[in-house]
Structures are given as C-alpha cells and as structure tokens.
Amino acid sequence: RDTYYRTGKGFILVYSVTNRKSFEDISLFREEILRSLDLETADKLPMVLVGNKCDLELERQVTTNEGTDLAKVLGCGKFLEVSAKNRTNIDQVFE
C-alpha cells in the first residue's frame, strides 16, 4: 500500500457514518499515509475527511459533531458528510 500513498498530492479519508470502526480507523490510515510520505505532520498535505452514507440516518453510529471534531484534530482542511447513493455533497468533496 505504501506505493500508492507516496505519489499522492492530497487524500480523501472516508468512513461510514453507520460503522463506528471505520471512523476509529481513520486516524490509523492518516498515520500510515504520513509515515509512507515521511512526514511528521499533514500541515502541507491536503486532506478531506468524509463521512459517507449520511442518507442512512436511522443506522448512524457516528455523529456529525464527532466527524467535525476529528477533522479538526487531524488537521483536515475540510469535513463533509456525503451520500454516494443520493449524490449528496459528492461534487463538493473534489472542489
């Protein structure tokens, strides 16, 4: 996996709002990316945190506030909740 990260110019970190474990793993993925790029911080590395499946409100395990807070802690430039199914905020992720 390291070879994929080494050529990246920016990263989209995605978790499912219906899966707490996927949310908890985001910090580990970020650390793996930083390690593979030989960086100590993500200050100059564009990252967006994305909570997918926001259309499944009744199955939600991760709140919007938790996503917002994690994005701040990780230094992500942006946080969005999206629905790939409904195409909610998909374009905004890439802007």
Backbone hydrogen bonds, N-H to C=O, Kabsch-Sander energy under -0.5 kcal/mol:
donor,donor_aa,acceptor,acceptor_aa,energy
4,Y,1,R,-1.2
5,Y,1,R,-1.3
6,R,2,D,-2.2
7,T,3,T,-0.7
7,T,4,Y,-0.6
8,G,5,Y,-1.5
11,F,46,P,-2.6
13,L,11,F,-0.6
13,L,48,V,-3.0
14,V,12,I,-0.7
15,Y,50,V,-2.4
17,V,52,N,-2.8
19,N,16,S,-1.8
23,F,19,N,-1.3
24,E,20,R,-2.4
25,D,21,K,-1.9
26,I,23,F,-1.0
29,F,25,D,-2.1
30,R,26,I,-2.5
31,E,27,S,-2.2
32,E,28,L,-2.2
33,I,29,F,-2.3
34,L,30,R,-2.6
35,R,31,E,-2.6
36,S,32,E,-2.3
37,L,33,I,-1.7
38,D,35,R,-1.1
39,L,34,L,-3.0
45,L,42,A,-1.6
48,V,11,F,-2.2
49,L,78,K,-2.6
50,V,13,L,-3.2
50,V,48,V,-0.5
51,G,80,L,-2.5
52,N,15,Y,-3.5
52,N,50,V,-0.7
54,C,82,V,-2.6
56,L,53,K,-2.0
57,E,55,D,-0.9
59,E,56,L,-1.5
60,R,57,E,-1.1
61,Q,17,V,-3.8
62,V,17,V,-1.7
67,G,63,T,-1.7
68,T,64,T,-2.6
69,D,65,N,-2.7
70,L,66,E,-2.4
71,A,67,G,-2.4
72,K,68,T,-1.7
73,V,69,D,-2.3
74,L,70,L,-2.7
75,G,71,A,-0.7
75,G,72,K,-0.6
76,C,71,A,-2.5
77,G,47,M,-1.9
78,K,47,M,-0.9
80,L,49,L,-2.1
82,V,51,G,-2.9
83,S,88,T,-1.6
87,R,83,S,-1.4
88,T,83,S,-1.4
90,I,87,R,-0.6
93,V,89,N,-1.2
93,V,90,I,-0.6
94,F,90,I,-0.8
94,F,91,D,-0.8
95,E,91,D,-0.5
95,E,92,Q,-0.7
